[in-house]
Amino acid sequence: MRREDPGAGAGQAGSPSDAPADDLPLHPVRDGSGRGGVLAHGAADQLAALVARAARAPAGLIQVVDGDRLRRYGGWGPVLPWEEVADTPIRDCLSGAVLATGAPLLIADLRTDPRVPARSPIRGRGVPGSYLAHPVRDDEGAVIGTCCAVDVVPREWTPGEVAAVAEAAQVSALLIREQVARHEVDRQRRFLDAVLDSLHDGVTACDADGRILLVNRRMQELWGDASATVDDQAVEAGLRRALRGETVRHAELVLNDPDRRTRHLLVDAQPIVGPDGRTVGAVQAVQDVTRRRRAERFRTCELGVTTALAEAPCIEEAGPKVLEAVVGTLDWVHAELWLVDDAAGVVRSAAHWSEPGWHSEIAVPVELSYGEGLAGRAWQADKPLWIRDVGRPQSLISQHTATSSRLHTALAVPVRAGRRPLGVLTVFADRIEDPEDEILALMSGIAAHLGQFVEQRLVEDLQRQLARSKDEYLSLVGHELRTPLTSISAYTELLRELTGEELAAEGPAMLEVVERNAVQLRRIIDELMELSALDTGHAAVSAAPVDVAAMVRESVEATRSAIAGAPLDLITEMPDRLVLPGDQRRLRQVVDNLLGNAVKYSPDGGRITVTLRAEGGAAELSVADTGIGVSPEDRRELFTRLYRSSTVRDRAIPGTGLGLAMSRAVVQRHHGTIELVDHDGPGTTVRVRLPLGPR
């Protein structure tokens, strides 16, 4: 570091022998070694100049002990080899004698005095002159350096000059102690700063008036620039309470950022008390526990989802509770659950839920095509999609919906069972958020729970169907098969007992009964065989173009002829032509079954409505009647093989319980769906959806 010369003629060369001592040009010494330790040279150089002036010498030197060496602390004058005396072994310098004896050293002639070490830079250069040195002591009296005056001519030192150098030595001791103390304070401050900046907690300290004095790096990260005003809530929670004499421990603070991000903080604070017992300031430590609280909420959310799924019989009933848990955990505002309809190539809304009190009504479409909207696109991409702002143009939701509902960030996660897509889970926020791995992981986990739930319900349904099939197969054997067999056996016995004349007269009628029961028995066996083949995939199903409209019209006309004279109205609504790939014989079997059931379960008459239309990439066939209907308990089991509802059994309506099971198997082999849908008033509506294109 460059030292500035306070004298007017600083840095000018001159001859010390030609100028009076008071007028000698004083030269600040440059430290060629670059090593100054903990001591600053500026004040020491000034002190060395005063030593030289007081001793009426052309040069002054102040040295400090550093192990077994003496280092220059301050120096003035052009007459000494400063580079050589900047760092000298104690044994090779004049000051070594001062350190050894602890007494002042006065030398009148440097060339002849034997106390000058042989390796001294002064002896080596043959410098003439005289030398005066006084020890510099610390508080305990130990010698820590020397204060010296050097002249270029041999001479005796006067008592006044010796006294002046002694006083300078005392001042040097004070200066060294002050700078050492200052360095120690600076070292401790740096140490404290390093410790505070390495903490994961934010630390702030203030004085008694509440002025912020210290803010560590973590606190700056929590509240921005240290020069900015610290959040009033945080100050009140910690520093102000501490200034009032309180000791704060683990006070939880919840703050909302300008972008509505919620942050959870734990605050500890205490007063700083001075020696007189007065509060001189306060310090607080702030720990950001947002991630911890979020992890706790995530665990609660997963528990809520698990509980909702455990208590619900189907995904439609579990959906709202699952979505409520998701919205509450993320502190977002809206969520939706969509289920895939493979046959129609769409996802259908199964459930949606909005934050209570949310000011905007969010319009949820009934269905979205493959690749349409956020849910359709997530289904198509088969991976999570994070949309930072759905309110921007060309977003995946309509601009009107985004604007009117004030939605911004959106996340869609596919719901799968293994590799098979089952649906899509979507959530929306009313603010813009960047993608977060934790939220993606949570939503993917919830989607996995939903997929497992659906898969488990399918397995349970199959298990129930298997158990019921065993029981109802026994019932079928005991009733549906036994009845025609009994009739055949009885009439066979009668035929054997008839005489020739009786056989000729009554035999044909009896044979018709036997034949009718044999046909019924064969039909039941054929249906069981075909249903088994369809379920196992052994039955061949063709995929030729089929005009479904023409096929349905033929089935309707056949049914209309069969019910001629009955109190039933058969109404149709269908296009002239609607073609799809399929097996016409098997599809006709489905239509005949549905129309046959509508007629069979409308014993008191009424109306049967058949509707066929193209809807969302699928052919949609609905058969509705105003008959006896289906109870809520029977709805879930209606398509199970051999199942017959309690109402049908009570009314003794004939049937095998195979028609709808067969229809379901055929529709599924065509990649379609068949289901009971909501029906206004008495009766039943069955809807079949078949894809219009090949799958």
GIHULIN-V403815 format. One record per residue. N is the residue number from 0. SS is DSSP state (alpha for helix, beta for strand, coil for the rest). OMEGA is omega in whole degrees, 0 to 359 (none if undefined). Layout:
BEGIN
N/SS/OMEGA ; N/SS/OMEGA
END
This chain:
BEGIN
0/coil/182 ; 1/coil/178 ; 2/coil/178 ; 3/coil/179 ; 4/coil/180 ; 5/coil/180 ; 6/coil/182 ; 7/coil/183 ; 8/coil/185 ; 9/coil/175 ; 10/coil/181 ; 11/coil/180 ; 12/coil/178 ; 13/coil/181 ; 14/coil/183 ; 15/coil/181 ; 16/coil/183 ; 17/coil/185 ; 18/coil/175 ; 19/coil/183 ; 20/alpha/182 ; 21/alpha/183 ; 22/alpha/183 ; 23/coil/174 ; 24/coil/183 ; 25/coil/185 ; 26/coil/175 ; 27/beta/184 ; 28/coil/176 ; 29/coil/183 ; 30/coil/182 ; 31/coil/182 ; 32/coil/183 ; 33/coil/182 ; 34/coil/178 ; 35/coil/181 ; 36/coil/183 ; 37/coil/189 ; 38/coil/177 ; 39/coil/187 ; 40/alpha/189 ; 41/alpha/181 ; 42/alpha/179 ; 43/alpha/176 ; 44/alpha/178 ; 45/alpha/179 ; 46/alpha/177 ; 47/alpha/178 ; 48/alpha/179 ; 49/alpha/177 ; 50/alpha/181 ; 51/alpha/181 ; 52/alpha/182 ; 53/alpha/181 ; 54/coil/181 ; 55/coil/180 ; 56/coil/181 ; 57/coil/183 ; 58/beta/175 ; 59/beta/184 ; 60/beta/174 ; 61/beta/182 ; 62/beta/178 ; 63/beta/181 ; 64/beta/175 ; 65/beta/184 ; 66/coil/179 ; 67/coil/181 ; 68/beta/173 ; 69/beta/179 ; 70/beta/179 ; 71/beta/179 ; 72/beta/177 ; 73/beta/180 ; 74/beta/177 ; 75/beta/173 ; 76/coil/185 ; 77/coil/195 ; 78/coil/183 ; 79/coil/175 ; 80/coil/190 ; 81/alpha/180 ; 82/alpha/182 ; 83/alpha/181 ; 84/alpha/180 ; 85/coil/182 ; 86/beta/189 ; 87/beta/173 ; 88/beta/184 ; 89/alpha/184 ; 90/alpha/184 ; 91/alpha/183 ; 92/coil/181 ; 93/coil/183 ; 94/alpha/178 ; 95/alpha/179 ; 96/alpha/179 ; 97/alpha/180 ; 98/alpha/182 ; 99/alpha/185 ; 100/alpha/185 ; 101/coil/182 ; 102/coil/177 ; 103/coil/179 ; 104/beta/179 ; 105/beta/178 ; 106/beta/181 ; 107/coil/182 ; 108/coil/184 ; 109/coil/184 ; 110/coil/186 ; 111/coil/184 ; 112/coil/182 ; 113/coil/181 ; 114/coil/178 ; 115/coil/181 ; 116/coil/183 ; 117/coil/182 ; 118/coil/179 ; 119/coil/176 ; 120/alpha/180 ; 121/alpha/179 ; 122/alpha/182 ; 123/alpha/181 ; 124/alpha/181 ; 125/coil/182 ; 126/coil/175 ; 127/coil/174 ; 128/coil/183 ; 129/beta/190 ; 130/beta/178 ; 131/beta/181 ; 132/beta/179 ; 133/beta/181 ; 134/beta/173 ; 135/beta/186 ; 136/beta/176 ; 137/coil/183 ; 138/coil/183 ; 139/coil/176 ; 140/coil/179 ; 141/coil/180 ; 142/beta/181 ; 143/beta/180 ; 144/beta/179 ; 145/beta/175 ; 146/beta/192 ; 147/beta/169 ; 148/beta/183 ; 149/beta/176 ; 150/beta/182 ; 151/coil/178 ; 152/coil/176 ; 153/coil/177 ; 154/coil/176 ; 155/coil/180 ; 156/coil/182 ; 157/coil/177 ; 158/alpha/180 ; 159/alpha/179 ; 160/alpha/178 ; 161/alpha/180 ; 162/alpha/180 ; 163/alpha/180 ; 164/alpha/178 ; 165/alpha/178 ; 166/alpha/178 ; 167/alpha/178 ; 168/alpha/178 ; 169/alpha/178 ; 170/alpha/178 ; 171/alpha/179 ; 172/alpha/178 ; 173/alpha/181 ; 174/alpha/180 ; 175/alpha/180 ; 176/alpha/180 ; 177/alpha/182 ; 178/alpha/176 ; 179/alpha/178 ; 180/alpha/179 ; 181/alpha/178 ; 182/alpha/180 ; 183/alpha/177 ; 184/alpha/180 ; 185/alpha/179 ; 186/alpha/179 ; 187/alpha/178 ; 188/alpha/179 ; 189/alpha/178 ; 190/alpha/179 ; 191/alpha/179 ; 192/alpha/180 ; 193/alpha/179 ; 194/alpha/182 ; 195/alpha/182 ; 196/alpha/178 ; 197/alpha/182 ; 198/coil/173 ; 199/coil/178 ; 200/coil/173 ; 201/beta/182 ; 202/beta/178 ; 203/beta/176 ; 204/beta/180 ; 205/beta/176 ; 206/beta/185 ; 207/coil/180 ; 208/coil/178 ; 209/coil/178 ; 210/coil/182 ; 211/beta/180 ; 212/beta/186 ; 213/beta/176 ; 214/beta/181 ; 215/coil/187 ; 216/alpha/182 ; 217/alpha/178 ; 218/alpha/176 ; 219/alpha/178 ; 220/alpha/181 ; 221/alpha/185 ; 222/alpha/179 ; 223/coil/184 ; 224/coil/182 ; 225/coil/180 ; 226/coil/180 ; 227/coil/179 ; 228/coil/179 ; 229/coil/183 ; 230/coil/184 ; 231/alpha/180 ; 232/alpha/182 ; 233/alpha/179 ; 234/alpha/181 ; 235/alpha/182 ; 236/alpha/185 ; 237/alpha/190 ; 238/alpha/184 ; 239/alpha/177 ; 240/alpha/179 ; 241/alpha/178 ; 242/alpha/177 ; 243/coil/176 ; 244/coil/181 ; 245/coil/169 ; 246/coil/186 ; 247/beta/179 ; 248/beta/173 ; 249/beta/174 ; 250/beta/182 ; 251/beta/183 ; 252/beta/178 ; 253/beta/182 ; 254/beta/174 ; 255/beta/177 ; 256/coil/177 ; 257/coil/179 ; 258/coil/176 ; 259/coil/171 ; 260/coil/180 ; 261/beta/179 ; 262/beta/179 ; 263/beta/183 ; 264/beta/170 ; 265/beta/186 ; 266/beta/170 ; 267/beta/181 ; 268/beta/176 ; 269/beta/179 ; 270/beta/172 ; 271/beta/187 ; 272/beta/179 ; 273/coil/181 ; 274/coil/182 ; 275/coil/179 ; 276/coil/180 ; 277/coil/176 ; 278/beta/181 ; 279/beta/180 ; 280/beta/180 ; 281/beta/177 ; 282/beta/177 ; 283/beta/175 ; 284/beta/183 ; 285/beta/179 ; 286/beta/178 ; 287/beta/181 ; 288/coil/181 ; 289/alpha/180 ; 290/alpha/179 ; 291/alpha/180 ; 292/alpha/179 ; 293/alpha/178 ; 294/alpha/178 ; 295/alpha/178 ; 296/alpha/180 ; 297/alpha/178 ; 298/alpha/178 ; 299/alpha/179 ; 300/alpha/179 ; 301/alpha/177 ; 302/alpha/178 ; 303/alpha/178 ; 304/alpha/180 ; 305/alpha/179 ; 306/alpha/180 ; 307/alpha/180 ; 308/alpha/181 ; 309/alpha/185 ; 310/alpha/186 ; 311/coil/179 ; 312/coil/183 ; 313/coil/184 ; 314/alpha/180 ; 315/alpha/179 ; 316/alpha/180 ; 317/alpha/187 ; 318/alpha/182 ; 319/alpha/180 ; 320/alpha/177 ; 321/alpha/181 ; 322/alpha/177 ; 323/alpha/179 ; 324/alpha/181 ; 325/alpha/181 ; 326/alpha/180 ; 327/alpha/182 ; 328/alpha/183 ; 329/alpha/187 ; 330/coil/173 ; 331/coil/190 ; 332/coil/188 ; 333/beta/178 ; 334/beta/181 ; 335/beta/174 ; 336/beta/181 ; 337/beta/178 ; 338/beta/184 ; 339/beta/170 ; 340/beta/185 ; 341/coil/184 ; 342/coil/182 ; 343/coil/183 ; 344/coil/181 ; 345/beta/166 ; 346/beta/182 ; 347/beta/178 ; 348/beta/179 ; 349/beta/180 ; 350/beta/172 ; 351/beta/184 ; 352/beta/179 ; 353/beta/179 ; 354/coil/179 ; 355/coil/179 ; 356/coil/179 ; 357/coil/193 ; 358/coil/185 ; 359/coil/175 ; 360/coil/184 ; 361/coil/181 ; 362/coil/180 ; 363/coil/179 ; 364/coil/177 ; 365/coil/181 ; 366/beta/177 ; 367/beta/180 ; 368/beta/178 ; 369/coil/181 ; 370/coil/182 ; 371/coil/178 ; 372/alpha/182 ; 373/alpha/181 ; 374/alpha/179 ; 375/alpha/179 ; 376/alpha/177 ; 377/alpha/175 ; 378/alpha/180 ; 379/alpha/183 ; 380/alpha/181 ; 381/coil/176 ; 382/coil/179 ; 383/coil/177 ; 384/beta/177 ; 385/beta/179 ; 386/beta/186 ; 387/coil/180 ; 388/coil/179 ; 389/coil/179 ; 390/coil/180 ; 391/coil/178 ; 392/coil/180 ; 393/coil/176 ; 394/coil/182 ; 395/coil/172 ; 396/coil/185 ; 397/coil/180 ; 398/alpha/180 ; 399/alpha/180 ; 400/alpha/181 ; 401/alpha/183 ; 402/alpha/185 ; 403/alpha/182 ; 404/alpha/179 ; 405/coil/177 ; 406/coil/179 ; 407/coil/183 ; 408/coil/179 ; 409/beta/178 ; 410/beta/177 ; 411/beta/182 ; 412/beta/178 ; 413/beta/174 ; 414/beta/185 ; 415/beta/166 ; 416/beta/190 ; 417/coil/177 ; 418/coil/184 ; 419/beta/179 ; 420/beta/178 ; 421/beta/183 ; 422/beta/181 ; 423/beta/176 ; 424/beta/181 ; 425/beta/177 ; 426/beta/184 ; 427/beta/176 ; 428/coil/178 ; 429/coil/178 ; 430/coil/180 ; 431/coil/179 ; 432/coil/175 ; 433/coil/181 ; 434/coil/178 ; 435/coil/181 ; 436/alpha/182 ; 437/alpha/180 ; 438/alpha/178 ; 439/alpha/180 ; 440/alpha/179 ; 441/alpha/183 ; 442/alpha/177 ; 443/alpha/177 ; 444/alpha/179 ; 445/alpha/177 ; 446/alpha/178 ; 447/alpha/176 ; 448/alpha/180 ; 449/alpha/178 ; 450/alpha/178 ; 451/alpha/179 ; 452/alpha/181 ; 453/alpha/180 ; 454/alpha/179 ; 455/alpha/179 ; 456/alpha/177 ; 457/alpha/179 ; 458/alpha/180 ; 459/alpha/177 ; 460/alpha/180 ; 461/alpha/179 ; 462/alpha/178 ; 463/alpha/180 ; 464/alpha/180 ; 465/alpha/180 ; 466/alpha/181 ; 467/alpha/180 ; 468/alpha/178 ; 469/alpha/181 ; 470/alpha/185 ; 471/alpha/173 ; 472/alpha/175 ; 473/alpha/178 ; 474/alpha/179 ; 475/alpha/179 ; 476/alpha/183 ; 477/alpha/184 ; 478/alpha/187 ; 479/alpha/178 ; 480/alpha/182 ; 481/alpha/184 ; 482/alpha/179 ; 483/alpha/179 ; 484/alpha/178 ; 485/alpha/180 ; 486/alpha/180 ; 487/alpha/181 ; 488/alpha/182 ; 489/alpha/182 ; 490/alpha/176 ; 491/alpha/178 ; 492/alpha/179 ; 493/alpha/180 ; 494/alpha/179 ; 495/alpha/185 ; 496/alpha/183 ; 497/coil/173 ; 498/coil/181 ; 499/alpha/180 ; 500/alpha/179 ; 501/alpha/179 ; 502/alpha/180 ; 503/alpha/183 ; 504/alpha/188 ; 505/alpha/184 ; 506/alpha/181 ; 507/alpha/180 ; 508/alpha/179 ; 509/alpha/178 ; 510/alpha/177 ; 511/alpha/178 ; 512/alpha/179 ; 513/alpha/181 ; 514/alpha/181 ; 515/alpha/180 ; 516/alpha/177 ; 517/alpha/177 ; 518/alpha/179 ; 519/alpha/180 ; 520/alpha/179 ; 521/alpha/180 ; 522/alpha/179 ; 523/alpha/181 ; 524/alpha/179 ; 525/alpha/180 ; 526/alpha/177 ; 527/alpha/180 ; 528/alpha/182 ; 529/alpha/179 ; 530/alpha/178 ; 531/alpha/179 ; 532/alpha/178 ; 533/alpha/181 ; 534/alpha/182 ; 535/alpha/180 ; 536/coil/181 ; 537/coil/181 ; 538/coil/179 ; 539/coil/177 ; 540/coil/182 ; 541/coil/180 ; 542/coil/177 ; 543/beta/178 ; 544/beta/181 ; 545/beta/173 ; 546/beta/185 ; 547/alpha/181 ; 548/alpha/179 ; 549/alpha/181 ; 550/alpha/179 ; 551/alpha/179 ; 552/alpha/179 ; 553/alpha/180 ; 554/alpha/180 ; 555/alpha/181 ; 556/alpha/178 ; 557/alpha/179 ; 558/alpha/181 ; 559/alpha/178 ; 560/alpha/183 ; 561/alpha/183 ; 562/coil/180 ; 563/coil/180 ; 564/coil/179 ; 565/coil/181 ; 566/coil/182 ; 567/beta/174 ; 568/beta/180 ; 569/beta/185 ; 570/beta/180 ; 571/beta/175 ; 572/beta/185 ; 573/coil/178 ; 574/coil/178 ; 575/coil/185 ; 576/coil/176 ; 577/coil/188 ; 578/beta/175 ; 579/beta/179 ; 580/beta/180 ; 581/beta/179 ; 582/coil/188 ; 583/alpha/182 ; 584/alpha/182 ; 585/alpha/178 ; 586/alpha/176 ; 587/alpha/177 ; 588/alpha/178 ; 589/alpha/181 ; 590/alpha/179 ; 591/alpha/179 ; 592/alpha/182 ; 593/alpha/179 ; 594/alpha/178 ; 595/alpha/178 ; 596/alpha/180 ; 597/alpha/178 ; 598/alpha/185 ; 599/alpha/185 ; 600/coil/171 ; 601/coil/186 ; 602/coil/182 ; 603/coil/181 ; 604/coil/180 ; 605/beta/185 ; 606/beta/174 ; 607/beta/183 ; 608/beta/179 ; 609/beta/182 ; 610/beta/177 ; 611/beta/180 ; 612/beta/174 ; 613/beta/184 ; 614/beta/174 ; 615/coil/178 ; 616/coil/181 ; 617/beta/170 ; 618/beta/183 ; 619/beta/179 ; 620/beta/178 ; 621/beta/175 ; 622/beta/183 ; 623/beta/176 ; 624/beta/179 ; 625/coil/185 ; 626/coil/189 ; 627/coil/177 ; 628/coil/182 ; 629/coil/180 ; 630/coil/178 ; 631/alpha/181 ; 632/alpha/184 ; 633/alpha/188 ; 634/alpha/186 ; 635/coil/184 ; 636/coil/191 ; 637/coil/183 ; 638/coil/177 ; 639/coil/181 ; 640/coil/178 ; 641/coil/181 ; 642/coil/176 ; 643/coil/185 ; 644/coil/181 ; 645/alpha/181 ; 646/alpha/180 ; 647/alpha/180 ; 648/alpha/180 ; 649/alpha/182 ; 650/coil/178 ; 651/coil/177 ; 652/coil/185 ; 653/coil/178 ; 654/coil/182 ; 655/coil/184 ; 656/coil/182 ; 657/coil/187 ; 658/alpha/181 ; 659/alpha/176 ; 660/alpha/177 ; 661/alpha/180 ; 662/alpha/179 ; 663/alpha/180 ; 664/alpha/179 ; 665/alpha/181 ; 666/alpha/180 ; 667/alpha/177 ; 668/alpha/175 ; 669/coil/180 ; 670/coil/180 ; 671/coil/179 ; 672/beta/174 ; 673/beta/186 ; 674/beta/169 ; 675/beta/179 ; 676/beta/181 ; 677/coil/187 ; 678/coil/178 ; 679/coil/178 ; 680/coil/181 ; 681/coil/177 ; 682/coil/186 ; 683/beta/172 ; 684/beta/176 ; 685/beta/181 ; 686/beta/176 ; 687/beta/177 ; 688/beta/181 ; 689/beta/181 ; 690/beta/180 ; 691/coil/180 ; 692/coil/179 ; 693/coil/179 ; 694/coil/none
END
